[in-house]
Amino acid sequence: MESIRVRPYTSADYPFICELDAPLFSGMGGPVLFRHIEELFPSLFFVAENDAGNIIGYILGGIHLDDAATGKLIRIGVVPNYQRRECGTKLTAALFAEMKRRDVTAVHLTVAETNTAAITFYKKLGFVQKERIPEYFYPATPRLVLWKTL
Ligand SMILES: CC(C)(COP(=O)(O)OP(=O)(O)OC[C@H]1O[C@@H](n2cnc3c(N)ncnc32)[C@H](O)[C@@H]1OP(=O)(O)O)[C@@H](O)C(=O)NCCC(=O)NCCS
């Protein structure tokens, strides 16, 4: 069985992540987002690799500047042919371990209410829905807000 290894992101990963992200997130701002996160939260950015060293998934998070005990899972993606093989679970474990090391006690995220796969994934990880924001993204796109205690 092929193994999946999670390691910290480096700038050399940037073009590969952008390529993987575009179809997963319909081109929703990945290239801009990744540059900001690598500058602001470099230690909260991880990638997953297969045995051949190809990147198959990524996760990025942040910590609130004015509330250092609260983290955010900003984006996670796993390429379709590696989904349901615990890659997402391993990526979240790496992010949450680093957040805990930095004394983060709770993490939140937003997800589209139509993304049933991601919602099931997050609920299995222990996230609970706290809110629905009707116009979170422009134009008028609702998001569910989920929280988890670390
Ligand atoms: C959401 C996502 C990151 C999950 O990654 P993954 O590597 O497939 O997740 P895992 O294999 O670790 O799944 C763990 C559990 O989550 C649940 N789950 C994951 N994908 C699921 C799906 N498509 N349908 C139902 N449950 C799912 C299952 O309970 C699964 O455990 P099981 O396989 O033993 O049943 C992945 O589907 C993805 O990249 N989706 C596209 C991008 C996206 O929507 N990201 C989130 C945006 S908010």
The ligand as an SDF file (V2000), in Angstrom:
LIG
                    3D

 48 50  0  0  0  0  0  0  0  0999 V2000
  -12.5890   17.2720    1.9630 C   0  0  0  0  0  0  0  0  0  0  0  0
  -11.2850   16.5530    1.5820 C   0  0  0  0  0  0  0  0  0  0  0  0
  -10.1100   17.4500    1.9520 C   0  0  0  0  0  0  0  0  0  0  0  0
  -11.1910   15.2410    2.3890 C   0  0  0  0  0  0  0  0  0  0  0  0
   -9.9070   14.6540    2.1450 O   0  0  0  0  0  0  0  0  0  0  0  0
   -9.6770   13.0720    2.1420 P   0  0  0  0  0  0  0  0  0  0  0  0
   -8.2210   12.8200    2.0780 O   0  0  0  0  0  0  0  0  0  0  0  0
  -10.5290   12.4500    1.1150 O   0  0  0  0  0  0  0  0  0  0  0  0
  -10.2440   12.6890    3.6030 O   0  0  0  0  0  0  0  0  0  0  0  0
   -9.9910   11.3450    4.4460 P   0  0  0  0  0  0  0  0  0  0  0  0
   -9.6680   10.2080    3.5530 O   0  0  0  0  0  0  0  0  0  0  0  0
   -9.0160   11.6700    5.5220 O   0  0  0  0  0  0  0  0  0  0  0  0
  -11.4700   11.1330    5.0460 O   0  0  0  0  0  0  0  0  0  0  0  0
  -11.7390   10.9720    6.4230 C   0  0  0  0  0  0  0  0  0  0  0  0
  -13.2340   10.7550    6.5930 C   0  0  0  0  0  0  0  0  0  0  0  0
  -13.9720   11.8980    6.1490 O   0  0  0  0  0  0  0  0  0  0  0  0
  -15.2090   11.4680    5.5310 C   0  0  0  0  0  0  0  0  0  0  0  0
  -15.1870   11.7730    4.0950 N   0  0  0  0  0  0  0  0  0  0  0  0
  -14.1430   12.2230    3.3620 C   0  0  0  0  0  0  0  0  0  0  0  0
  -14.5170   12.3870    2.0710 N   0  0  0  0  0  0  0  0  0  0  0  0
  -15.8150   12.0250    1.9930 C   0  0  0  0  0  0  0  0  0  0  0  0
  -16.7520   11.9570    0.9220 C   0  0  0  0  0  0  0  0  0  0  0  0
  -16.4250   12.2880   -0.3390 N   0  0  0  0  0  0  0  0  0  0  0  0
  -18.0060   11.5280    1.1970 N   0  0  0  0  0  0  0  0  0  0  0  0
  -18.3590   11.1840    2.4440 C   0  0  0  0  0  0  0  0  0  0  0  0
  -17.4950   11.2070    3.5120 N   0  0  0  0  0  0  0  0  0  0  0  0
  -16.2430   11.6300    3.2790 C   0  0  0  0  0  0  0  0  0  0  0  0
  -15.2720    9.9720    5.7340 C   0  0  0  0  0  0  0  0  0  0  0  0
  -15.9100    9.7380    6.9860 O   0  0  0  0  0  0  0  0  0  0  0  0
  -13.7980    9.5990    5.7990 C   0  0  0  0  0  0  0  0  0  0  0  0
  -13.5560    8.3850    6.4730 O   0  0  0  0  0  0  0  0  0  0  0  0
  -13.7380    6.9780    5.6740 P   0  0  0  0  0  0  0  0  0  0  0  0
  -13.0550    7.1220    4.3400 O   0  0  0  0  0  0  0  0  0  0  0  0
  -13.0640    5.9940    6.5990 O   0  0  0  0  0  0  0  0  0  0  0  0
  -15.2140    6.7850    5.5440 O   0  0  0  0  0  0  0  0  0  0  0  0
  -11.2730   16.1900    0.0570 C   0  0  0  0  0  0  0  0  0  0  0  0
  -12.4740   15.5360   -0.2660 O   0  0  0  0  0  0  0  0  0  0  0  0
  -11.0940   17.3810   -0.8690 C   0  0  0  0  0  0  0  0  0  0  0  0
   -9.9880   17.8290   -1.1330 O   0  0  0  0  0  0  0  0  0  0  0  0
  -12.2150   17.8910   -1.4160 N   0  0  0  0  0  0  0  0  0  0  0  0
  -12.1320   18.9870   -2.4310 C   0  0  0  0  0  0  0  0  0  0  0  0
  -11.7060   20.2990   -1.8060 C   0  0  0  0  0  0  0  0  0  0  0  0
  -12.6190   20.7140   -0.6810 C   0  0  0  0  0  0  0  0  0  0  0  0
  -13.8330   20.6540   -0.7770 O   0  0  0  0  0  0  0  0  0  0  0  0
  -11.9950   21.1560    0.4410 N   0  0  0  0  0  0  0  0  0  0  0  0
  -12.7130   21.6510    1.5890 C   0  0  0  0  0  0  0  0  0  0  0  0
  -13.2410   23.0150    1.3080 C   0  0  0  0  0  0  0  0  0  0  0  0
  -14.0020   23.7600    2.7230 S   0  0  0  0  0  0  0  0  0  0  0  0
  1  2  1  0
  2  3  1  0
  2  4  1  0
  2 36  1  0
  4  5  1  0
  5  6  1  0
  6  7  2  0
  6  8  1  0
  6  9  1  0
  9 10  1  0
 10 11  2  0
 10 12  1  0
 10 13  1  0
 13 14  1  0
 14 15  1  0
 15 16  1  0
 15 30  1  0
 16 17  1  0
 17 18  1  0
 17 28  1  0
 18 19  1  0
 18 27  1  0
 19 20  2  0
 20 21  1  0
 21 22  1  0
 21 27  2  0
 22 23  1  0
 22 24  2  0
 24 25  1  0
 25 26  2  0
 26 27  1  0
 28 29  1  0
 28 30  1  0
 30 31  1  0
 31 32  1  0
 32 33  2  0
 32 34  1  0
 32 35  1  0
 36 37  1  0
 36 38  1  0
 38 39  2  0
 38 40  1  0
 40 41  1  0
 41 42  1  0
 42 43  1  0
 43 44  2  0
 43 45  1  0
 45 46  1  0
 46 47  1  0
 47 48  1  0
M  END
$$$$
